[in-house]
Each structure stands twice: as C-alpha cells, then as structure tokens.
Amino acid sequence: MSPSFALRATEGEPGSTLPDTAGEPSVARSAKEGAIVRSCAAWAAAALAALAAVAAPAAEPGVVIRIGWTAWSDAEAVTNIAKEVLEKRLGYKVDLVMTDIGLQYAGVARGNLDVMLMAWLPTTHKAYWDKVSGDVVDLAVLYDHARLGWAVPQYVPESEVGSIADLNKPEARSRLHGLIQGIDPGAGLMRASERALADYALTGFPASSYIWLADFKQAKRHAEQAVVLHESASPESRSPSKEAIARIDLGIALAELGVADEAIGQGHLALASPRVVDSVRSRAADLDAVLTRRYPLVPAAQEFHEEYGSLVRATS
C-alpha cells in the first residue's frame, strides 16, 4: 500500500496541569495523526494551495473525499473549513464521516476514509500513530503549541483549585462531587487523564487506572498496597466491596503478568466478599475475561468462570 498524506498538529510543551499530554493537532490521510490523506493525492495538494490563496488545479472528475471527524468543537471547526474549501473552491464532493478517533486512524490506513484532521502528535495519539504510520504520510501541521488539560467551573476560586493536586482537598472533592467529566473513551486525552488520576492518587482505585493503561506492574504494586490497607483496617472502617475490587485488580494484574494461580486465588477471595455489589460484579467480569483469554485450558480458570457465572445467574 502506498503511504498516505497526513496533516497534523505537532504537540507543544507539556502543560502544568496535565503533564506529557500537550500537543498540536495534526491532519493525516490513510493512517496518521491529525489529518490523514492518501499518498500523492492531487486534491490534497490542491487543498493546500487553495488554503494558501494561490492558484490550484480543478477537481478530479468523480472524486468523492471522505473526511473522518469526531464530535469535538475544534474538530468540527477545522473539518467544516476543509469541506468548504474543497467543495466551494475546488469543486470536489465531500462526505463527512463521524466516528471514534481510533477508527479514523484505522479507516484512513485501510482506505475507508481519505483524510482526518485531528491527529495530535507526537504524544497524545502516539499509540494510534505507531500502528498506521507505515501506511500514511504526515501532510502538514494545522496549528501548534496546543495544550491538553482539565478545566474547573469559574465559580471555583483558583485559591481552592489551582492544580491537579488540589483536587484531593476535601473541600474541592465536595464542591465538585468527586467527579471528573471525560470525553469519548477512545480519545488520547482520556488515556492521559487515566494516568493523571493514578499519578495524583485522585481515584480510590489507582490500580484500575494502571490496568486500563496496560501498565500491569504498576497495577500490581498499587493493588497489593490497597489489599494490605483493607486487611489492616478496623472492622468499623473496613469496606468489603472496595477490598473485593482491590483483589480483583490484583488478580487482573497477576493474570496479565503470567501468575495464574495467584490471580485466580484473588478472584475467589473477591467473590467470597460479604458485599458483592454491581461494581464488584463488573470488575469480576473483567478478571473472568482475562483468565478465559489467557488460560482457557487451565482447570482453575475454568472453575472461576463457573463460579462467576453462578454468581451472575443468582443475582440477575
């Protein structure tokens, strides 16, 4: 497959609020962060010429350009500007295809999409870019020195919340109801946010965040610490459901690290909890999925699967 063009945004210096996530949005075609286009696409060169207000060649007969986009305000703006230029100035027909950012990278790489305009490189979308970089070409930068971060409502004084660490303050947690509103799960910002939650200990389950990031050694360390804390807690302050989740997190990390017996043991202890609430059952489903995927022929894993299935049937 010939490489595709990509228009991208190069990432700027990391912001103080969300380390290592700042970046400039990019444009790529085929499979690249930012706007992605197919290699040697005449319309891509024409579009750049039109944007630069210089003479551009006429549209290729019958060409329909499919632009992938995501429901982010900046993506909507640049995508519709590109559509306007391509249709009104160059005479192309443009179809806009809204889909998840990860599917856009894959779509451009496979030729299902012709271009995407929201590639955040080199950090935020690195995982997506690494998978498709051989099939696309970085066409150009849309804008640079962009930053990613979190915002708090204006009614929250800066003296109360001026950094991510401040979100751990009891008064800040109370005012914001202990919630951080995210965007679509596939976004690079969400991956960075998960790491920030763990790094700043903003979540009661940092191991869960590291599991989501596939950092299973860190997940194991945090989960082990959580289990010890729960085991040593006084009876009146002990939380059976949180302890069960900590054990399941430890089980998932151990299973992914190849320690099947210990992983299954933690799973059994979690399901034996006197308080198996919905959140525990949900996490147990994740452990069951990992054990089934990695150890399908191990009798102990099959026994856990049966135990989990019985629990689900009993509570449904």
C-alpha positions as CSV (number, residue, x, y, z in Angstrom):
1,M,0.0,0.0,0.0
2,S,1.3,3.5,-0.8
3,P,1.7,5.8,2.1
4,S,-1.0,8.4,2.7
5,F,-0.6,12.1,3.4
6,A,-1.2,13.4,6.9
7,L,-1.9,16.9,8.0
8,R,-1.1,17.0,11.7
9,A,-0.8,19.2,14.7
10,T,2.6,18.9,16.4
11,E,2.4,18.9,20.2
12,G,3.8,21.8,22.1
13,E,5.4,21.9,25.6
14,P,3.6,19.9,28.2
15,G,1.1,21.9,30.3
16,S,1.4,22.2,34.0
17,T,-2.0,20.7,34.6
18,L,-1.7,17.5,32.6
19,P,1.9,16.5,32.2
20,D,3.2,14.9,29.0
21,T,-0.1,15.3,27.1
22,A,0.2,18.6,25.3
23,G,0.3,18.5,21.6
24,E,-0.5,20.1,18.4
25,P,-3.4,18.6,16.4
26,S,-2.4,17.1,13.1
27,V,-4.0,16.3,9.8
28,A,-3.4,12.9,8.2
29,R,-4.7,10.8,5.4
30,S,-4.8,7.0,5.4
31,A,-3.3,6.3,8.9
32,K,-1.7,9.2,10.6
33,E,-2.4,11.5,13.5
34,G,-4.1,14.7,12.6
35,A,-5.5,14.9,9.1
36,I,-4.6,11.8,7.1
37,V,-4.7,11.6,3.3
38,R,-3.7,9.1,0.7
39,S,-0.3,9.4,-0.8
40,C,0.2,11.6,-3.8
41,A,-3.5,12.7,-3.7
42,A,-3.8,15.6,-6.1
43,W,-6.7,17.0,-4.2
44,A,-4.6,17.3,-1.1
45,A,-2.1,19.4,-2.8
46,A,-4.9,21.4,-4.4
47,A,-6.5,22.0,-1.0
48,L,-3.2,23.3,0.5
49,A,-2.9,25.6,-2.5
50,A,-6.4,26.9,-2.0
51,L,-5.9,27.5,1.7
52,A,-2.7,29.4,0.8
53,A,-4.8,31.6,-1.6
54,V,-2.7,30.6,-4.7
55,A,-3.7,29.1,-7.9
56,A,-5.0,25.5,-7.5
57,P,-5.9,22.8,-10.1
58,A,-9.5,22.0,-10.7
59,A,-11.2,19.0,-9.1
60,E,-10.6,15.5,-10.4
61,P,-13.8,14.2,-12.1
62,G,-15.9,12.0,-9.9
63,V,-13.7,12.2,-6.9
64,V,-15.5,12.0,-3.5
65,I,-13.4,12.8,-0.5
66,R,-14.4,11.1,2.8
67,I,-13.3,13.0,5.9
68,G,-13.4,11.4,9.3
69,W,-14.1,13.5,12.3
70,T,-15.0,13.4,15.9
71,A,-17.6,15.4,17.8
72,W,-15.1,17.8,19.4
73,S,-15.5,21.5,18.8
74,D,-12.1,22.1,17.3
75,A,-12.5,19.0,15.0
76,E,-15.9,20.3,13.9
77,A,-14.4,23.7,13.0
78,V,-11.4,22.5,11.0
79,T,-13.4,19.7,9.3
80,N,-16.1,22.0,8.0
81,I,-13.5,24.6,6.9
82,A,-11.8,21.9,4.9
83,K,-15.1,20.8,3.4
84,E,-16.0,24.4,2.4
85,V,-12.6,24.8,0.7
86,L,-12.7,21.5,-1.1
87,E,-16.3,21.9,-2.3
88,K,-16.7,25.7,-2.9
89,R,-13.2,26.5,-4.2
90,L,-12.1,23.2,-5.8
91,G,-15.4,21.6,-6.8
92,Y,-15.0,18.3,-5.0
93,K,-17.8,16.4,-3.3
94,V,-17.1,15.8,0.4
95,D,-18.7,13.3,2.7
96,L,-18.2,13.7,6.5
97,V,-18.0,10.5,8.5
98,M,-18.3,10.9,12.3
99,T,-16.6,8.1,14.2
100,D,-14.3,7.3,17.1
101,I,-10.7,8.7,16.8
102,G,-9.2,5.2,16.8
103,L,-11.4,4.1,14.0
104,Q,-10.4,7.1,12.0
105,Y,-6.8,6.1,12.1
106,A,-7.7,2.6,11.0
107,G,-10.1,3.9,8.4
108,V,-7.5,6.1,6.7
109,A,-4.9,3.4,6.8
110,R,-7.3,0.9,5.1
111,G,-8.6,3.4,2.6
112,N,-12.1,3.6,4.0
113,L,-11.5,7.2,4.8
114,D,-9.5,9.7,2.8
115,V,-8.5,12.1,5.5
116,M,-8.7,13.0,9.2
117,L,-7.9,16.4,10.6
118,M,-7.4,15.8,14.3
119,A,-4.1,14.0,14.7
120,W,-2.4,15.0,18.0
121,L,1.3,14.2,17.7
122,P,3.8,13.2,18.8
123,T,2.4,12.2,22.2
124,T,-1.3,12.1,22.7
125,H,-2.2,9.8,19.7
126,K,1.2,8.0,19.7
127,A,-0.4,4.6,20.2
128,Y,-2.7,5.1,17.2
129,W,0.0,6.6,15.1
130,D,2.5,3.8,15.7
131,K,0.0,1.2,14.3
132,V,-0.5,3.0,11.0
133,S,2.5,5.3,10.4
134,G,3.8,3.0,7.7
135,D,0.7,3.5,5.6
136,V,0.3,7.2,5.7
137,V,2.3,10.4,5.2
138,D,2.2,13.4,7.5
139,L,0.9,16.1,5.2
140,A,1.1,19.3,7.2
141,V,0.6,21.0,10.6
142,L,-2.8,22.7,11.2
143,Y,-1.7,24.5,14.3
144,D,0.9,24.1,17.0
145,H,1.6,24.7,20.7
146,A,-1.8,23.2,21.6
147,R,-2.4,22.1,25.2
148,L,-4.5,19.4,26.8
149,G,-5.8,19.8,30.3
150,W,-8.7,19.9,32.7
151,A,-10.9,22.8,33.5
152,V,-12.9,23.7,36.6
153,P,-16.0,25.9,36.7
154,Q,-15.4,29.6,37.1
155,Y,-17.2,29.7,40.4
156,V,-14.4,27.5,41.9
157,P,-11.8,30.0,43.1
158,E,-8.2,29.5,42.0
159,S,-7.1,29.6,45.6
160,E,-9.1,26.4,46.1
161,V,-8.2,24.5,42.9
162,G,-5.1,25.8,41.1
163,S,-3.6,22.4,40.2
164,I,-4.5,18.8,39.8
165,A,-3.1,18.0,43.3
166,D,-5.6,20.5,44.7
167,L,-8.4,18.2,43.6
168,N,-7.5,15.9,46.5
169,K,-8.5,18.6,49.0
170,P,-11.8,17.6,50.9
171,E,-13.4,20.9,50.1
172,A,-12.6,20.6,46.4
173,R,-13.9,17.0,46.3
174,S,-17.1,18.1,48.0
175,R,-17.6,21.1,45.7
176,L,-17.1,19.0,42.5
177,H,-18.9,16.0,43.9
178,G,-15.8,13.9,43.4
179,L,-16.4,13.7,39.6
180,I,-14.2,14.5,36.6
181,Q,-16.2,14.6,33.4
182,G,-14.4,13.0,30.5
183,I,-14.9,12.8,26.7
184,D,-15.2,9.8,24.4
185,P,-13.3,6.8,25.7
186,G,-11.0,6.4,22.6
187,A,-9.6,9.9,23.0
188,G,-5.9,10.3,23.8
189,L,-6.9,12.8,26.4
190,M,-8.8,10.1,28.3
191,R,-5.7,7.9,28.4
192,A,-3.6,10.8,29.7
193,S,-6.4,11.5,32.2
194,E,-6.4,8.0,33.5
195,R,-2.6,8.2,34.1
196,A,-3.1,11.6,35.9
197,L,-5.8,10.0,38.1
198,A,-3.3,7.4,39.2
199,D,-0.2,9.6,39.4
200,Y,-2.0,12.1,41.6
201,A,-3.9,9.4,43.6
202,L,-7.2,11.1,42.7
203,T,-9.0,7.7,42.4
204,G,-9.8,5.3,45.1
205,F,-8.7,2.5,42.7
206,P,-5.3,3.7,41.1
207,A,-4.6,0.0,40.2
208,S,-7.7,0.1,37.9
209,S,-6.3,3.1,36.1
210,Y,-2.9,1.4,35.5
211,I,-4.8,-1.7,34.3
212,W,-6.6,0.5,31.7
213,L,-3.2,1.8,30.7
214,A,-1.8,-1.8,30.4
215,D,0.9,-1.0,33.0
216,F,0.4,-4.2,34.9
217,K,3.5,-4.0,37.1
218,Q,2.3,-0.6,38.5
219,A,-1.2,-2.0,38.8
220,K,0.1,-4.9,40.8
221,R,2.0,-2.7,43.2
222,H,-1.0,-0.4,43.8
223,A,-3.4,-3.3,44.2
224,E,-1.1,-5.0,46.7
225,Q,-0.9,-1.8,48.7
226,A,-4.7,-1.5,48.6
227,V,-5.3,-5.1,49.8
228,V,-2.9,-4.6,52.7
229,L,-4.7,-1.4,53.7
230,H,-8.1,-3.0,53.6
231,E,-6.9,-6.1,55.5
232,S,-5.4,-3.9,58.3
233,A,-8.4,-1.6,58.6
234,S,-10.5,-1.7,61.7
235,P,-13.8,-3.6,61.4
236,E,-15.9,-0.4,61.5
237,S,-13.9,1.3,58.7
238,R,-13.4,-1.7,56.5
239,S,-15.2,-1.7,53.1
240,P,-15.8,-5.2,51.8
241,S,-16.8,-4.0,48.3
242,K,-13.7,-1.9,47.9
243,E,-11.5,-4.7,49.2
244,A,-13.1,-7.0,46.7
245,I,-12.3,-4.6,43.8
246,A,-8.7,-4.3,45.0
247,R,-8.4,-8.0,45.0
248,I,-9.9,-8.2,41.5
249,D,-7.5,-5.5,40.3
250,L,-4.6,-7.5,41.8
251,G,-5.9,-10.7,40.1
252,I,-6.1,-9.0,36.7
253,A,-2.6,-7.6,37.0
254,L,-1.2,-11.0,38.1
255,A,-3.1,-12.8,35.3
256,E,-1.6,-10.4,32.7
257,L,1.8,-10.9,34.3
258,G,1.6,-14.7,33.9
259,V,0.8,-15.6,37.6
260,A,-2.4,-17.5,37.0
261,D,-2.8,-19.4,40.3
262,E,-2.4,-16.2,42.5
263,A,-4.7,-14.3,40.1
264,I,-7.4,-16.9,40.5
265,G,-7.0,-17.1,44.2
266,Q,-7.6,-13.3,44.5
267,G,-10.6,-13.7,42.3
268,H,-12.1,-16.3,44.6
269,L,-11.5,-14.2,47.7
270,A,-13.2,-11.2,45.9
271,L,-16.3,-13.3,45.1
272,A,-16.5,-14.5,48.7
273,S,-16.9,-10.9,49.9
274,P,-20.0,-10.3,52.0
275,R,-20.8,-7.3,49.8
276,V,-20.6,-8.2,46.1
277,V,-22.3,-5.1,44.6
278,D,-22.6,-4.2,40.9
279,S,-19.2,-2.6,40.7
280,V,-17.6,-5.8,42.1
281,R,-19.5,-8.0,39.6
282,S,-18.5,-5.7,36.8
283,R,-14.8,-5.9,37.7
284,A,-15.1,-9.6,38.2
285,A,-16.3,-9.9,34.7
286,D,-13.1,-8.2,33.6
287,L,-11.0,-10.7,35.5
288,D,-13.0,-13.6,34.1
289,A,-12.4,-12.3,30.6
290,V,-8.7,-12.1,31.2
291,L,-8.5,-15.6,32.6
292,T,-10.6,-17.0,29.8
293,R,-8.4,-15.3,27.2
294,R,-5.0,-16.2,28.7
295,Y,-5.7,-19.5,30.4
296,P,-8.6,-21.2,28.5
297,L,-7.3,-24.7,29.3
298,V,-6.4,-24.2,33.0
299,P,-8.9,-26.1,35.2
300,A,-8.7,-23.4,38.0
301,A,-9.5,-20.7,35.5
302,Q,-12.5,-22.7,34.3
303,E,-13.6,-23.2,37.9
304,F,-13.5,-19.4,38.4
305,H,-15.5,-18.9,35.3
306,E,-18.2,-21.3,36.6
307,E,-18.2,-19.6,40.0
308,Y,-18.6,-16.1,38.4
309,G,-21.3,-17.4,36.1
310,S,-23.2,-18.9,39.1
311,L,-23.0,-15.5,40.8
312,V,-24.3,-13.6,37.8
313,R,-27.2,-16.1,37.5
314,A,-28.0,-15.9,41.1
315,T,-28.2,-12.1,41.2
316,S,-29.9,-11.5,37.8
